Amino acid sequence: MTEQEQRDAAMAEFLAKGGVIQQVANGVSGRVEGVSYSAWGAPRKAGRPAAEKSIASTEEPEEDME
């Protein structure tokens, strides 16, 4: 399958799943004002969750080798 055939197949699948092709003029944003946006499809989270404090350390205490 050539690159063009692969591209055409991917485009056909995209459109079959309800995908929409938008054409936006140069210098104009296609984003809608006030709508959250993420390139991966989910809104950004505030950050990394806090670690649980109830988890015990897995490191063994150091012993003197004397």
C-alpha positions as CSV (number, residue, x, y, z in Angstrom):
1,M,0.0,0.0,0.0
2,T,1.5,3.3,-1.0
3,E,1.6,6.4,1.2
4,Q,-1.2,8.0,-0.8
5,E,-3.4,4.9,-0.4
6,Q,-2.6,4.9,3.4
7,R,-3.5,8.6,3.6
8,D,-6.8,8.1,1.7
9,A,-7.7,5.1,3.9
10,A,-7.0,7.0,7.1
11,M,-9.0,10.0,5.8
12,A,-11.9,7.7,4.9
13,E,-11.9,6.1,8.3
14,F,-11.7,9.6,10.0
15,L,-14.7,10.8,8.0
16,A,-16.7,7.5,8.6
17,K,-16.3,8.0,12.3
18,G,-17.9,11.4,12.1
19,G,-14.8,13.5,11.8
20,V,-15.1,17.0,10.3
21,I,-12.6,18.8,8.2
22,Q,-12.4,22.5,8.9
23,Q,-10.8,25.1,6.8
24,V,-9.8,28.2,8.7
25,A,-8.4,31.4,7.1
26,N,-4.8,32.4,7.7
27,G,-4.2,34.2,10.9
28,V,-7.6,33.1,12.4
29,S,-7.8,30.6,15.3
30,G,-10.1,27.6,14.9
31,R,-10.5,27.4,18.7
32,V,-13.8,28.4,20.3
33,E,-13.6,31.1,23.0
34,G,-14.2,29.8,26.5
35,V,-14.0,26.0,25.6
36,S,-11.2,24.1,27.3
37,Y,-8.7,22.7,24.9
38,S,-6.2,19.8,25.0
39,A,-4.4,18.3,22.1
40,W,-5.0,14.8,23.6
41,G,-8.7,15.3,24.1
42,A,-8.9,15.6,27.8
43,P,-8.7,18.8,30.0
44,R,-5.5,19.4,31.9
45,K,-5.4,18.4,35.5
46,A,-4.1,20.7,38.2
47,G,-1.0,18.6,38.7
48,R,0.4,15.4,40.0
49,P,-1.6,13.8,42.9
50,A,-0.1,13.9,46.3
51,A,1.7,10.7,47.5
52,E,-0.1,8.6,50.1
53,K,1.4,9.0,53.5
54,S,0.4,5.6,54.7
55,I,2.8,3.8,52.4
56,A,5.8,2.5,54.4
57,S,9.3,2.9,53.2
58,T,10.7,-0.2,51.3
59,E,14.3,0.6,52.1
60,E,16.1,-1.6,54.7
61,P,17.9,0.3,57.4
62,E,21.7,0.4,56.9
63,E,23.8,-1.8,59.2
64,D,27.3,-1.0,60.4
65,M,29.9,-3.3,58.8
66,E,32.4,-3.2,61.7
